[in-house]
Amino acid sequence: MKNFLFGIITTLIGLAIFGFINNKKEREIPKKEWIIAPRFLTLQKGITKEQAKEWMENEYLPLYRYHSGWNAQLGEPTGSGKWGKPDNTAKEKGDFVLIYFFDSPKTRDHYFPPDGSWSEDIQKVLAEHKSTWDDFFGKYFVQEKYQNEEYTMFESAK
């Protein structure tokens, strides 16, 4: 009887320890890094926001459907300023913001290697859609006002 009771207690202790270890592993969040890269765009003179938006939606943004791990979204700056002062005085943001999302730094480096070159994947799509690429700065946006920023993201609330 004594051995039977000792076996049950040992089994219960083992299950409790095993359950605690498994519970702890489930709560650990795996390390993840991704890149967001806002690009601020200023319209060329004579181009309206409506014209540029329609062109971006129909011609430019579809080019990013060719690339896995990389997405692009278009938006419009609605506020910029110091804390509590949305007066747009902190920095000129242009007319649109184009935000690129890379699922990892490795993906970004695949498409845009650290040496400053562009990957063969990018060059192929650009060659196939040269007129769209030429219109980007040639017709719709001012290249001299193009702002290029990148951020490595490493934490999330969810």
Secondary structure, 3 states (H helix, E strand, C coil): CHHHHHHHHHHHHHHHHHHHHHHHHHHCCCCCCEEEEEEEECECCCCCHHHHHHHHHHHHHHHHHHCCCEEEEEECCCCCCECCECCCCCCCCCCEEEEEEECCHHHHHHHCCCCCCCCHHHHHHHHHCHHHHHHHHHHHECHHHCEECCEEECCCCC
